């Protein structure tokens, strides 16, 4: 007959030798009624180990006292203390009395020992543990350690609640009987929910040894930001040769991290990269990426990409921006981002901004150098603010009853402009107050405004060709008045019961008219040209457009039907009353200037059409066109489409231009660029690609393809890039293991994964 299980509850295991109570069998005869006696007090409920760290409970089929300091429990033993639970076939409890009278207890468990703590599960042949300190040793153990690491070891020593030392261990994050990957180590230290640092490491694919490294740090943090080495990548480039690269990620804190990179290119040299990132309370955040290459011939190249925003005491806002490389040729060789590869600029800036009493003050220092030679940086065009001070006030109402709106901009700037032969240094002071009085009716919006502008230059253009900054100081003054009309608008509602998209549509149509008069700018040819501020001409022009908007009743975020604008079409043009100074040449609203058949500026700008289609939040299309009435020709076309779905993401842009310069010479372009990502199997197989194609010359500029395959505990990435303009083909392969990121191209769109 099986004995009933004995449950013994105690604090720090006192009284483990208490005798098991024996329950007598029931009598076949009823017992006499006893005399009335007081009811005994109910027994004190046992303590709860989950609530009290000093509480220990043990349940077993049998227990015995070996001696005064040794107790033994056998048969389905279940021991709980604190957040730890141990289940085993047999457990021995040893009590040690110290000279000061205190006691400590030690256990030895054997035979199918199971150790449980939170998500941790360890099973082994033997376990010895000190119940007071929690330190213990497992023999021939196997199990699961949070978060998501399977371990098998000859010996596991528990140092503390979060630290284990492991000898002869095997580790993996794969749950298959034969894991897809694993690594073994002669010794290792595991910090729970942080990392594993191991020595004499052998990586295995399935059961086949792949490679050996003397030291390895494996991150096992829940937030995937543990310090450790990143998986290396290998690749090939027809211009750089075979490459191999690796990196180390340092999680400094929840808000700061650094990544260190190292690459080797067989035909080019050695690369070293560093990236520092931080993210504090919004909007404070920054990324500082630096990459250096030592060429085989001994020279050095570099690329810097720094961008940071930081809030300072007193609600001041500081921004830093640096984008530069040693040579344009280096950018073409290494930049996989096509826009960056074709950029010929070095840009850097730092600014400090603060708002007070409704005013915004800003100090800016920046530099932009444009280079024209791919290898020589001595030929350049330079623009610099050293520094500039700005004070402005956004338009705001003057009182509640007047309806007047006032704002102003002002600047005090020290400027540098020039090239490798000469750099001019001069000052510019500018102030521009603006006053408007908007009127709004149910069908019409009217906004008249006036402004005056005063600009002082401490030098002007002069010399024999009028292109040197040798002239006397110059003051530019002008007055500008404008009238903006929007409306009247007309609308019509269409009911379409049973329509697949919406059961009610609304069409709204109305004109937009803007008249601008600006007094003539004297001595325009003597004004030094630094930026758009210096290209303002006197004008008298009228811009007019017809705008159509289409709405549909669609379910909103709350599920209720709401008006949703799915189509917007604007067709407009500008008529220049004054054209003697080529006003339309400096109009930023159009992509090209317009001339008549004789090469003179035209009164009419191109007809501009802008169509925006957005049937859903996931899909939108923009179509822009400019049509030249003087030559009856389309000057520019642009089409862009974006779709962001759960299984498919794409971006497509096509632009075609045919404009004339002032000598009636055609300048053409016809390019197409696009990218797409297809989630063939969600969370398993992803295909990505991009293309840039020159339709005019019928040649591929650049194309990329990327295949990513993810399984339960690892991912495989294959990438290729073909670039026509730099005559290069690249192939790259990398592996991602669970909890370990991989390194992509440091100079690509996604340098690290």
C-alpha positions in Angstrom: 0.0 0.0 0.0 1.4 3.4 -1.0 2.1 5.7 2.0 0.3 9.1 1.9 2.6 12.0 0.9 4.0 13.9 3.9 3.8 17.6 3.6 6.1 19.5 6.0 6.0 23.3 6.2 8.6 25.2 8.1 10.7 28.3 8.2 14.4 27.7 7.4 13.5 24.0 7.7 13.1 23.8 11.5 11.5 20.6 12.8 12.2 18.4 9.7 12.3 15.5 12.1 8.7 15.9 13.3 6.9 12.6 13.4 4.3 11.9 10.8 0.8 11.7 12.3 -0.9 8.3 12.1 -4.6 8.4 11.3 -6.5 5.5 13.0 -9.0 3.5 11.0 -12.7 4.3 11.5 -14.6 2.3 14.2 -17.5 0.1 13.2 -19.4 1.3 16.3 -20.5 4.9 16.9 -18.5 6.6 19.7 -20.2 8.0 22.7 -20.9 11.7 22.6 -18.1 13.6 24.4 -18.6 16.2 27.0 -18.7 19.7 25.8 -15.2 21.1 25.6 -13.7 24.3 24.1 -12.9 24.1 20.4 -9.2 23.9 19.7 -7.6 26.9 17.9 -7.1 26.2 14.1 -3.6 25.4 13.0 -1.4 28.3 11.8 -1.4 28.3 8.0 1.9 27.4 6.4 4.1 30.2 5.0 4.3 31.0 1.3 7.8 30.9 -0.3 6.6 33.1 -3.1 5.8 35.9 -0.6 8.5 35.4 2.0 12.2 34.7 1.1 12.7 33.2 4.5 10.0 30.6 4.0 11.0 27.1 2.9 8.6 24.1 2.2 9.3 20.5 1.3 7.0 17.8 0.2 8.1 14.1 -0.1 6.8 10.6 0.2 9.2 9.7 2.9 11.6 11.5 5.3 14.0 10.3 7.9 16.5 11.7 10.4 19.9 10.4 9.9 21.4 12.3 12.8 20.9 15.6 14.6 22.3 17.6 11.7 21.3 15.4 8.8 17.8 14.8 7.3 16.8 12.9 4.2 13.7 13.1 2.1 13.0 10.6 -0.7 10.3 9.9 -3.3 8.9 12.7 -5.3 10.7 15.4 -3.4 9.6 19.0 -4.0 11.6 21.7 -2.3 10.6 25.4 -2.5 12.5 28.4 -1.1 12.2 32.0 -2.3 11.7 32.0 -6.1 13.5 28.6 -6.5 12.0 25.2 -6.8 13.9 21.9 -6.8 12.3 18.5 -7.7 14.3 15.3 -7.3 14.2 11.7 -6.2 16.3 12.2 -3.1 17.5 15.2 -1.1 19.8 15.4 1.9 19.6 18.5 4.2 22.7 19.2 6.3 22.7 21.7 9.2 25.9 23.5 10.3 26.0 25.2 13.6 28.5 28.2 13.7 30.4 29.4 16.8 28.1 32.4 17.1 25.1 30.1 17.4 23.7 30.7 14.0 22.9 27.9 11.6 23.2 27.4 7.9 21.7 24.7 5.7 23.1 22.9 2.7 21.4 20.4 0.4 22.6 17.6 -1.9 20.1 16.4 -4.4 20.5 13.3 -6.6 18.6 11.3 -9.2 16.7 13.3 -11.8 17.3 16.7 -10.3 15.2 19.5 -11.8 16.0 23.2 -10.9 13.2 25.8 -11.6 13.4 29.6 -11.3 11.2 31.9 -13.4 11.8 30.9 -17.0 14.9 28.9 -16.2 14.9 25.1 -16.3 17.9 23.0 -15.5 18.0 19.2 -15.2 21.0 17.1 -14.0 22.3 14.2 -12.1 23.4 16.0 -9.0 23.0 19.3 -7.3 24.7 20.7 -4.2 23.5 24.1 -3.0 23.8 26.4 0.0 20.2 27.5 0.9 21.4 30.7 2.6 23.5 32.1 -0.2 21.8 30.3 -3.2 25.2 29.2 -4.5 25.3 25.7 -5.9 26.8 23.3 -8.4 25.1 21.1 -11.0 26.7 18.0 -12.5 26.0 16.9 -16.1 23.2 19.4 -16.5 21.0 20.3 -19.5 18.3 22.9 -19.7 17.0 26.3 -20.7 18.2 29.7 -19.5 16.3 32.9 -20.1 16.0 34.6 -22.5 15.9 31.8 -25.1 19.2 29.9 -24.5 19.6 26.1 -24.3 22.6 24.9 -22.5 24.2 21.6 -21.8 27.3 21.3 -19.6 29.5 19.0 -17.7 29.4 21.4 -14.7 27.3 24.5 -14.0 28.2 26.6 -10.9 25.5 29.0 -9.7 27.4 32.1 -8.3 24.4 34.3 -7.7 20.8 34.7 -8.9 22.1 36.2 -12.2 25.6 34.7 -12.7 26.6 31.1 -13.7 30.0 29.7 -14.4 29.9 26.8 -16.9 32.5 24.2 -17.8 32.4 22.0 -20.9 29.3 23.8 -22.2 27.3 23.7 -25.4 25.0 26.6 -26.2 22.3 27.4 -28.8 19.0 29.3 -29.3 17.6 26.6 -31.6 15.1 24.1 -30.3 15.6 21.3 -32.9 16.9 17.9 -31.7 20.0 18.7 -33.8 20.2 22.5 -33.6 20.9 24.4 -36.8 23.8 26.1 -35.1 25.5 25.9 -31.7 28.8 26.7 -30.1 30.8 24.9 -27.4 33.3 26.4 -24.9 35.8 25.0 -22.5 34.6 27.6 -20.0 32.0 30.4 -19.9 30.3 32.9 -17.7 26.6 33.6 -18.1 25.0 36.8 -17.0 21.2 36.1 -17.1 19.4 38.5 -19.5 22.7 40.0 -20.5 25.4 38.0 -22.2 27.6 34.8 -22.3 31.3 35.3 -22.4 33.1 32.1 -23.5 36.7 31.0 -24.2 38.0 28.4 -26.7 34.8 28.5 -28.7 33.9 26.2 -31.6 31.0 27.0 -33.8 29.0 24.2 -35.3 26.5 24.1 -38.2 24.3 21.2 -37.3 26.8 18.9 -35.8 29.7 19.9 -38.1 32.5 22.1 -36.6 32.7 25.4 -38.7 35.3 27.6 -37.1 37.2 28.3 -33.9 37.7 31.6 -32.0 39.5 32.0 -28.7 37.0 34.3 -27.1 33.3 35.1 -27.8 30.6 37.2 -26.2 27.1 36.1 -27.0 24.3 38.6 -26.1 21.1 37.2 -24.5 19.2 40.4 -23.5 15.5 40.6 -23.9 15.8 44.1 -25.6 18.4 42.7 -28.1 20.9 45.4 -27.0 23.5 43.4 -25.1 27.2 44.1 -25.5 28.9 41.6 -27.8 30.5 40.7 -31.1 28.4 41.0 -34.3 28.4 38.2 -36.9 30.9 38.8 -39.7 30.1 39.2 -43.3 32.0 38.1 -46.4 31.8 39.6 -49.9 33.3 40.4 -53.2 33.6 43.6 -55.3 35.1 43.8 -58.8 36.9 47.0 -57.8 37.7 46.3 -54.1 38.3 42.6 -54.2 37.3 40.0 -51.6 36.2 41.5 -48.3 35.5 40.3 -44.8 34.3 42.4 -41.9 33.2 42.2 -38.3 32.2 44.4 -35.4 31.6 44.8 -31.7 28.5 46.4 -30.2 28.7 48.1 -26.8 25.4 48.8 -25.0 26.6 51.6 -22.8 23.1 52.2 -21.3 19.5 52.3 -22.3 20.1 55.6 -24.0 23.7 55.2 -25.4 25.5 52.6 -27.5 28.6 52.3 -29.7 29.5 50.0 -32.5 33.1 49.4 -33.7 33.7 48.0 -37.2 36.7 46.5 -39.1 36.9 45.5 -42.8 39.5 44.2 -45.1 39.4 44.6 -48.9 42.0 42.6 -50.8 42.4 45.1 -53.6 41.9 48.4 -51.6 43.0 48.2 -48.0 41.7 48.1 -44.4 38.6 49.9 -43.2 37.8 51.0 -39.6 34.4 52.3 -38.6 32.8 53.7 -35.5 29.2 54.7 -34.7 27.9 56.4 -31.6 24.2 56.7 -31.0 22.1 58.2 -28.2 18.5 58.8 -27.6 17.3 60.9 -24.7 14.0 62.7 -24.0 12.5 63.8 -27.3 13.8 65.5 -29.4 17.3 64.9 -28.1 19.0 62.2 -30.2 22.1 61.8 -32.3 24.1 59.5 -34.6 27.8 60.0 -35.2 29.2 57.6 -37.9 32.9 57.8 -38.9 34.7 55.5 -41.4 38.4 55.5 -42.3 40.2 53.4 -44.9 43.9 52.9 -45.1 44.7 52.2 -48.8 47.2 49.6 -49.9 49.4 52.4 -51.1 49.5 53.9 -47.7 47.1 56.8 -48.1 44.0 57.4 -46.0 40.3 58.1 -47.0 37.4 59.0 -44.7 33.7 59.5 -44.6 31.8 61.3 -41.8 28.1 61.3 -41.2 27.1 63.1 -38.0 23.6 64.3 -37.1 22.4 65.3 -33.6 19.8 67.4 -31.9 20.3 68.2 -28.2 18.1 70.2 -25.8 20.2 72.3 -23.4 19.3 74.1 -20.2 16.9 76.9 -20.6 15.0 75.1 -23.4 17.8 76.0 -25.9 18.1 73.6 -28.9 21.5 72.7 -30.4 21.9 70.9 -33.7 25.1 69.4 -35.3 25.3 68.2 -38.9 28.4 66.9 -40.8 28.4 65.1 -44.1 31.7 64.9 -45.9 34.2 62.5 -47.4 37.8 62.8 -48.4 37.2 62.8 -52.2 34.3 62.4 -54.6 36.0 59.3 -56.0 36.0 57.7 -52.6 32.2 58.3 -52.3 31.7 56.7 -55.7 33.8 53.7 -54.8 32.2 53.0 -51.4 28.8 54.7 -51.1 26.0 52.2 -51.9 23.3 54.9 -51.5 23.1 56.3 -55.0 22.3 59.9 -53.9 25.3 60.0 -51.6 27.5 58.4 -54.2 26.7 61.2 -56.7 26.9 64.0 -54.2 29.8 66.4 -54.7 29.3 68.4 -51.5 31.0 68.7 -48.1 28.5 70.1 -45.6 28.9 70.9 -41.9 26.8 73.1 -39.6 26.2 73.8 -36.0 23.3 75.9 -34.7 21.9 77.1 -31.3 18.3 78.1 -31.1 16.1 79.5 -28.3 12.6 80.9 -28.1 11.6 83.6 -25.7 8.7 86.1 -25.5 7.4 84.8 -28.8 10.7 85.5 -30.5 13.1 82.9 -32.0 16.8 83.6 -31.8 19.3 81.4 -33.7 23.0 81.4 -34.2 24.3 79.3 -37.1 27.8 78.5 -38.5 28.0 76.3 -41.6 30.1 75.4 -44.5 29.3 73.9 -47.9 32.1 73.0 -50.4 31.2 71.7 -53.9 33.9 69.8 -55.8 34.1 69.3 -59.5 37.0 66.8 -59.8 36.6 63.2 -58.6 40.1 62.9 -57.0 41.3 66.5 -56.5 39.8 68.4 -53.6 41.7 71.6 -54.4 39.1 72.7 -57.0 35.9 73.8 -55.2 33.1 76.3 -54.8 32.6 77.5 -51.2 29.7 79.0 -49.2 30.1 79.7 -45.5 28.2 81.4 -42.7 30.8 82.5 -40.1 28.6 82.9 -38.2 25.0 84.1 -38.8 22.6 85.5 -36.2 18.8 85.4 -36.8 15.9 86.9 -34.9 12.4 86.2 -36.0 8.8 86.2 -34.9 6.2 83.9 -36.5 3.1 85.7 -37.8 0.7 86.4 -34.9 -2.4 88.4 -34.3 -2.1 92.0 -33.0 -5.0 92.1 -30.5 -8.3 90.2 -30.7 -10.4 92.8 -32.6 -8.1 94.2 -35.3 -7.5 90.9 -37.1 -4.1 92.2 -38.1 -1.3 89.6 -38.3 2.4 90.7 -37.9 5.7 88.9 -38.2 9.3 89.7 -39.1 12.6 88.1 -40.0 16.0 89.6 -39.4 19.6 88.5 -39.9 23.2 89.6 -39.3 25.6 87.4 -41.3 29.3 87.1 -42.0 29.6 85.3 -45.3 32.4 83.7 -47.3 32.0 82.9 -51.0 34.5 81.9 -53.6 36.6 79.1 -55.0 40.1 77.7 -54.9 41.5 81.0 -56.4 39.7 83.5 -54.3 37.4 83.5 -51.3 35.6 86.7 -50.5 34.6 87.6 -47.0 31.8 90.1 -46.4 28.8 91.0 -44.2 25.1 91.1 -44.9 22.4 92.6 -42.7 18.7 91.9 -43.5 15.4 92.9 -42.0 11.9 92.1 -43.3 8.7 92.9 -41.4 5.3 91.6 -42.7 1.7 92.7 -42.0 -1.4 91.0 -43.2 -5.2 91.0 -42.6 -6.9 87.7 -43.5 -10.7 87.6 -44.1 -12.6 84.3 -44.2 -16.1 83.7 -45.5 -18.0 80.5 -45.9 -17.0 80.3 -49.6 -14.1 82.7 -50.0 -10.8 83.4 -48.2 -8.9 86.7 -48.8 -5.5 87.5 -47.4 -3.9 90.9 -48.3 -0.4 91.4 -47.0 2.5 94.0 -47.3 6.1 93.8 -46.4 9.2 95.9 -46.7 12.8 94.7 -46.9 16.1 96.4 -46.2 19.3 94.6 -46.9 22.8 96.0 -46.4 26.0 94.6 -48.0 29.3 95.9 -46.8 30.7 95.3 -50.3 29.4 94.9 -53.8 30.4 93.4 -57.1 32.7 95.4 -59.4 36.0 95.2 -61.3 36.5 94.9 -65.0 34.1 92.0 -65.5 31.8 92.9 -62.6 32.4 89.7 -60.8 34.8 90.6 -58.0 33.8 91.8 -54.5 35.7 95.1 -54.7 32.7 97.6 -54.9 31.5 99.9 -52.2 28.8 99.0 -49.6 25.3 98.6 -51.1 21.8 98.9 -49.7 18.9 97.1 -51.3 15.4 98.2 -50.5 12.0 97.1 -51.9 8.3 97.0 -51.0 6.1 94.1 -51.7 2.4 93.8 -51.6 0.3 90.7 -52.3 -3.3 89.6 -52.4 -4.2 85.9 -52.0 -7.7 84.7 -53.0 -9.0 81.2 -52.5 -12.5 80.7 -53.7 -15.4 80.9 -54.3 -15.7 77.1 -54.1 -18.5 75.0 -55.6 -19.4 71.5 -54.5 -21.6 68.6 -55.4 -22.5 65.5 -53.5 -23.0 62.2 -55.2 -24.8 59.2 -53.6 -23.7 55.9 -54.9 -25.4 53.1 -52.9 -23.6 49.8 -53.1 -20.4 51.3 -54.5 -17.3 49.2 -53.6 -15.3 52.2 -52.4 -17.8 54.6 -50.8 -21.6 55.2 -50.9 -21.2 59.0 -50.9 -18.7 61.2 -52.8 -18.2 65.0 -52.7 -16.5 67.1 -55.5 -15.2 70.5 -54.5 -13.8 72.9 -57.2 -12.6 76.4 -56.9 -10.0 78.9 -58.1 -6.8 80.2 -56.3 -5.4 83.6 -57.3 -2.3 85.4 -56.0 -1.2 88.8 -57.2 2.2 90.0 -56.2 3.8 93.4 -56.7 7.4 94.1 -55.8 9.1 97.4 -56.4 12.1 97.4 -58.7 15.4 96.3 -57.1 18.1 98.8 -58.0 21.7 97.8 -58.8 20.7 94.1 -59.1 23.8 93.2 -61.1 26.0 94.6 -58.3 24.5 92.5 -55.5 26.8 89.6 -54.5 25.0 86.3 -55.0 25.2 84.0 -52.0 21.8 82.3 -51.8 18.1 82.9 -52.8 17.9 86.0 -50.7 20.1 87.8 -53.2 18.1 86.8 -56.3 14.9 88.7 -55.5 13.8 90.9 -58.4 11.1 93.5 -58.7 8.0 92.0 -60.3 4.4 92.4 -61.1 2.8 89.0 -61.5 -0.4 87.0 -61.2 -0.6 83.3 -60.3 -3.8 81.5 -60.9 -4.9 77.9 -60.5 -8.0 75.7 -60.5 -8.1 73.2 -57.7 -10.3 70.2 -57.5 -10.8 68.0 -54.5 -12.6 64.7 -54.3 -13.8 63.3 -50.9 -15.4 60.0 -50.0 -17.1 58.8 -46.8 -14.8 56.2 -45.5 -14.4 54.5 -42.1 -12.0 56.4 -39.9 -9.8 55.2 -37.0 -12.9 55.1 -34.7 -14.8 53.0 -37.3 -17.2 55.8 -38.0 -17.7 57.2 -41.5 -15.6 60.3 -42.1 -14.8 62.6 -45.1 -11.6 61.4 -46.7 -9.7 63.3 -49.5 -8.6 60.7 -52.0 -7.9 62.9 -55.0 -6.4 66.4 -55.4 -5.7 68.0 -58.8 -4.2 71.5 -59.2 -3.6 73.2 -62.5 -1.9 76.6 -62.5 0.1 79.2 -64.3 1.8 82.5 -63.7 1.6 85.6 -65.9 4.6 88.0 -65.5 3.7 91.6 -66.3 7.3 92.7 -65.9 9.8 90.5 -67.7 12.6 93.0 -68.6 14.9 91.5 -65.9 14.0 87.9 -66.5 11.7 87.5 -63.5 10.6 84.0 -64.4 14.2 82.9 -64.4 14.3 83.2 -60.6 10.8 81.9 -59.9 11.3 78.9 -57.5 7.8 77.6 -58.2 8.8 76.1 -61.6 11.5 73.7 -62.5 12.8 75.7 -65.5 12.8 79.1 -66.9 10.8 79.8 -70.1 11.9 81.7 -73.2 10.2 82.6 -76.4 11.4 81.6 -79.9 13.8 84.6 -79.9 15.4 83.6 -76.6 13.8 86.4 -74.6 12.0 85.8 -71.3 8.3 85.0 -71.7 5.3 86.6 -70.0 3.8 83.1 -69.5 5.2 80.5 -67.2 4.6 76.8 -68.0 1.2 75.3 -67.2 1.8 73.3 -64.1 -0.3 70.3 -63.2 -0.1 68.5 -59.9 -2.2 65.4 -59.3 -2.3 63.6 -55.9 -4.1 60.3 -55.6 -4.4 58.5 -52.3 -7.2 56.0 -52.3 -6.0 54.4 -49.0 -3.4 55.2 -46.3 -1.2 52.5 -47.7 -1.2 53.7 -51.4 -0.5 57.1 -52.9 0.6 58.4 -56.3 1.8 61.9 -57.4 1.9 63.0 -61.0 3.5 66.4 -61.9 3.8 68.0 -65.3 4.9 71.3 -66.8 3.8 72.3 -70.3 5.5 75.1 -72.2 3.0 77.2 -74.3 5.7 79.0 -76.2 7.0 75.8 -77.8 4.0 73.6 -77.3 6.2 71.0 -75.5 6.2 69.2 -72.2 9.1 70.4 -70.3 9.0 68.0 -67.3 7.1 65.0 -66.1 7.3 63.3 -62.8 5.5 60.2 -61.4 6.0 58.7 -58.0 4.1 55.9 -56.4 4.3 54.4 -52.9 2.6 51.3 -51.5 3.1 50.0 -48.0 1.2 46.8 -47.5 1.6 43.8 -45.1 3.1 41.6 -47.8 4.4 44.1 -50.3 6.2 47.5 -50.1 7.3 49.5 -53.1 8.5 53.0 -54.1 8.7 54.0 -57.8 9.7 57.4 -59.2 10.0 58.4 -62.9 11.1 61.8 -64.1 11.5 63.2 -67.6 12.7 66.7 -68.4 13.3 68.6 -71.6 14.1 72.2 -70.9 15.8 75.0 -72.7 18.6 77.2 -71.4 18.9 80.9 -72.4 20.7 79.9 -75.6 17.8 77.6 -76.6 19.9 74.5 -76.0 18.1 71.4 -74.8 19.0 69.9 -71.5 17.3 66.5 -71.2 16.8 63.9 -68.5 14.7 60.7 -68.4 15.3 58.5 -65.4 13.5 55.9 -63.4 14.2 54.8 -59.9 12.4 52.3 -57.7 12.6 49.9 -54.8 10.4 47.0 -53.6 10.2 44.5 -50.8 8.1 41.3 -51.0 7.4 39.3 -47.9 7.0 36.0 -49.6 6.6 34.1 -46.4 5.9 36.5 -43.5 8.7 36.4 -41.0 10.5 33.8 -43.1 11.4 34.8 -46.6 11.9 38.4 -47.8 13.0 39.7 -51.2 14.2 43.3 -51.6 15.5 45.2 -54.6 16.1 48.7 -56.1 16.9 50.0 -59.5 18.0 53.3 -61.1 17.7 53.3 -64.9 18.6 56.0 -67.4 15.9 55.8 -70.1 17.5 58.5 -72.2 20.7 56.6 -72.7 19.1 53.2 -72.2 21.5 52.0 -69.5 21.3 50.8 -65.9 22.8 53.2 -63.4 22.6 51.0 -60.4 20.6 47.9 -59.2 20.5 46.1 -55.9 19.0 42.8 -54.7 18.7 41.3 -51.3 17.3 38.0 -50.1 16.7 37.3 -46.5 15.6 33.9 -45.1 14.8 33.6 -41.4 14.3 30.4 -39.5 13.6 29.7 -35.9 17.0 30.7 -34.5 19.0 32.3 -37.4 18.8 34.2 -40.6 20.7 34.2 -43.9 21.2 37.3 -46.0 22.5 37.4 -49.6 23.0 40.8 -51.3 24.2 42.0 -54.7 24.9 45.4 -56.2 25.7 46.3 -59.7 26.7 49.8 -60.6 27.2 51.0 -64.1 28.6 54.5 -63.4 31.5 53.0 -61.3 31.8 49.7 -63.2 31.5 47.6 -60.1 29.7 44.4 -59.1 29.4 43.4 -55.4 28.2 40.3 -53.6 27.9 39.9 -49.9 26.8 37.1 -47.6 26.0 37.3 -43.9 24.4 35.2 -41.2 22.4 36.4 -38.2 22.0 34.2 -35.1 19.4 34.6 -32.5 20.3 37.5 -30.2 23.3 38.5 -32.4 23.1 41.2 -35.1 25.1 41.2 -38.3 27.1 43.8 -40.1 26.0 45.0 -43.5 27.8 47.7 -45.5 28.9 50.6 -43.3 28.5 52.9 -46.3 25.1 51.6 -47.3 21.5 52.5 -46.4 21.5 49.9 -43.5 25.0 49.6 -42.1 24.1 47.3 -39.3 21.4 44.9 -38.5 
